[in-house]
Amino acid sequence: MTEQQQRKLACSISALSVFRGLLEKKPLRALIATLTCPQNDADKMSHYGEFVHSLDEFGCSLSKFLERAICEDENRYVIGTAQGQPLPPALVRNAKAELELLSSLTKLDAASLCGSEGYVPEFENTPADFGEIYAERLRQISRYGYGIFATAKMFRVAGDEILPVESADEISLDSFVGYEEERRRVFDNTRALVEGRPAANVLLCGDAGTGKSSTVKACANYFADQGVRLIELRKDQLFSLSAVMGRIDGNPLKFIIFIDDLSFNKNDDCFSMLKAALEGSASAKAKNAVIYATSNRRHIVKESFSDRENSDDIHHSDTVQELMSLSERFGLTVYFEKPSKALYLEIVHTLADKNGIAIDRAELDIKAEAFALGRGIRSPRAAEQFINSLL
């Protein structure tokens, strides 16, 4: 490419409007800087080296970076298409032209940018038609999503931001032993959400270590390819619940708002936020979301006898009833009780086989029971910890 051609290309890239968010990405900024420097200039090679370096996390591939950046970009064109809104003709034409421009970048190589004299770092690049790729993405927008939600299966809330969970739990359905009926009820409810049928908010309660949280995460992983995303909120972040619901309302994806280890004190300020969402308040509930909460307590709200005896609340019985009935506001309650001895040992045997532990079953059972006795409870978690202690 001549210097004039490179400068013209840099100007075209800088004029992106629909996909303007891509200009904030380091590879594209470094590419523009490279294109605007004169040939055989030290600054050009410095910018070019930065450009190649910025492609490391994309397999040193410009085409892979561009495809991911385009598909994850949250812009007026994709949002309007996803929500079935009429789009201005100019916006549609701009989107088409910009996808053609970005497709042309997948034909670049090191020689076309910096020549072939001296050391010129190489990068991978495979010609791609982003117009067709993007059209297919839009046809399956309810499966892939867009923006931040196209980047991962599970998310967390940090301040005002929703961020992907790094090293998210990849637990799958075949990781479990027992509790088939409990798990089926949660999965069936999630399937209803995916299919657009009425789905309930779910409270998974019961003994510690019985797989309540793992069930929710396995469910999210199972339905991820069908457009389900999980957003985890800590109890102290429930003030952000309405903001999260507002962010996802109208999104073509389906969402599980996951609150782990939920419990309240009677004076907890977060109580009203969850209550409003469970009761379907318009400002606190998105149509494409359900709340899945886990708790070791059936009634969620902690209450002592002194609370009953020393209260100066004139309508104290009504207040107590409201606090204790929060769990009843969940449309579905699934109880995970601690396993019987037979189920506990079945879990131990299954995990032993998976990990290649060759110990006489009678001896294994004695050791497993002793381990559970030391922990004070039989549970799937105790079984897993016991097996890990043998590895």
C-alpha positions, -999 to +999 in steps of 0.1 A: +000+000+000+012+035-008+013+061+020-016+079+004-037+046+004-028+040+040-038+075+051-071+072+032-077+039+050-069+055+083-094+083+076-121+058+067-116+038+099-116+070+120-150+079+105-168+048+119-201+058+133-223+027+139-193+007+151-176+037+167-170+017+199-143-003+181-121+029+180-117+025+217-100-009+212-062-009+214-056-029+182-076-004+161-060+026+177-025+012+171-035+003+135-047+039+128-015+053+142+006+029+121-013+039+089-009+077+095+030+076+099+053+079+069+070+048+056+104+039+070+097+060+101+107+048+136+074+060+150+056+039+124+074+008+134+068+015+171+031+019+165+031-012+144+049-032+171+022-021+195-005-031+171+009-067+167+015-069+205-022-059+212-033-089+191-017-114+215-049-122+234-067-129+200-041-155+189-021-127+172-050-125+146-064-093+133-095-111+118-103-128+151-100-095+170-123-078+145-149-105+146-151-105+183-151-068+186-179-064+160-201-091+175-197-077+210-202-041+201-233-026+217-246-001+191-279+015+180-281-008+150-279-041+169-301-029+198-328-016+174-327-049+154-329-070+185-359-051+198-377-051+165-376-013+161-377+005+128-343+018+119-334+049+099-323+040+063-291+060+068-282+039+099-287+006+079-266+019+050-239+030+073-238-003+091-235-022+057-207+001+045-187-002+078-190-039+078-175-039+043-147-016+054-139-038+084-140-069+062-113-052+040-090-051+069-088-089+071-068-087+038-040-067+054-006-082+061+028-071+075+042-062+040+012-040+031+016-020+063+054-017+067+071-032+037+095-061+039+128-045+047+144-052+081+126-069+110+088-066+106+067-086+131+040-108+115+004-113+125-023-137+114-052-126+093-079-146+075-102-129+049-138-127+063-171-113+052-184-095+083-216-086+066-226-122+064-212-131+098-231-101+114-263-110+096-262-145+110-255-131+144-286-109+142-307-138+130-297-157+163-295-126+185-316-143+212-290-170+215-258-149+212-268-116+226-247-084+221-225-061+240-210-073+273-235-102+274-220-117+243-186-122+260-194-148+287-220-170+305-217-156+340-214-120+353-210-101+385-219-066+396-191-042+406-204-007+415-225+005+385-209-020+361-218-056+351-186-075+344-179-110+331-168-135+358-132-146+352-126-183+354-164-190+358-175-223+372-179-248+343-198-273+363-222-295+343-252-317+349-232-349+348-211-337+378-239-346+402-251-377+420-285-378+436-311-349+440-324-356+405-359-345+413-348-313+429-325-305+400-352-314+375-376-288+389-350-261+386-341-271+351-377-273+340-384-238+353-354-225+334-366-243+302-399-224+306-379-191+307-360-200+276-392-210+257-410-178+267-435-195+290-442-183+326-412-190+348-411-187+386-386-171+409-369-200+427-357-204+463-333-233+467-331-240+505-318-267+527-287-281+543-252-267+536-231-285+510-261-302+492-254-286+458-278-257+458-254-231+443-239-257+420-273-265+406-279-229+396-245-226+379-249-259+361-283-248+350-268-215+336-241-235+318-266-260+303-288-233+288-261-208+279-262-218+242-299-212+243-294-176+254-294-178+292-269-156+312-263-156+349-258-123+369-247-129+405-256-103+431-244-104+467-270-097+494-254-063+501-258-054+464-295-058+463-298-020+461-285-024+426-312-049+417-335-024+400-306-009+380-296-044+368-332-052+358-333-019+339-301-028+321-314-061+309-350-053+302-358-056+265-326-076+259-333-107+237-313-129+261-328-145+292-313-139+326-309-156+360-303-131+388-285-153+413-283-144+450-263-169+469-266-177+507-295-153+512-306-143+547-319-111+563-320-096+597-354-081+606-341-045+601-323-052+569-327-023+544-322-047+514-354-066+523-377-042+505-357-043+472-360-081+469-396-080+481-405-055+453-388-076+426-405-109+438-439-092+438-433-081+402-430-043+407-426-027+373-396-008+384-378-038+399-386-067+375-376-074+340-398-097+319-368-117+306-354-124+341-360-147+371-344-146+405-328-178+418-317-175+455-301-201+478-304-202+515-297-225+544-328-211+561-363-220+550-377-186+561-347-165+551-354-138+577-336-143+611-358-137+641-352-143+678-377-149+706-366-116+721-378-099+689-413-113+696-413-105+733-398-070+733-413-054+702-431-021+705-447-025+671-484-020+675-491-044+647-463-067+656-479-099+644-484-084+609-447-074+608-436-108+619-458-124+592-444-102+565-408-110+575-414-147+578-434-149+545-407-135+522-398-171+511-435-176+501-431-148+475-409-172+455-430-190+430-411-222+435-393-235+465-370-265+461-357-281+493-323-299+494-321-320+525-289-337+537-284-371+521-292-404+537-263-426+545-270-447+514-270-416+491-239-402+508-220-435+501-233-436+466-218-402+460-185-413+475-184-444+453-192-424+421-165-398+429-140-425+438-146-442+404-142-409+385-109-402+402-096-437+398-094-445+435-090-482+439-099-490+476-119-519+489-155-506+491-160-517+527-128-499+538-138-469+517-172-468+534-157-469+569-133-441+560-161-420+544-183-423+574-155-414+598-148-383+576-185-373+577-186-378+615-156-355+618-173-328+598-205-333+617-226-338+585-231-361+555-233-340+523-222-340+487-196-314+497-183-337+525-181-366+500-161-345+476-137-332+503-132-368+515-123-380+480-099-350+476-082-361+508-074-394+492-059-380+460 
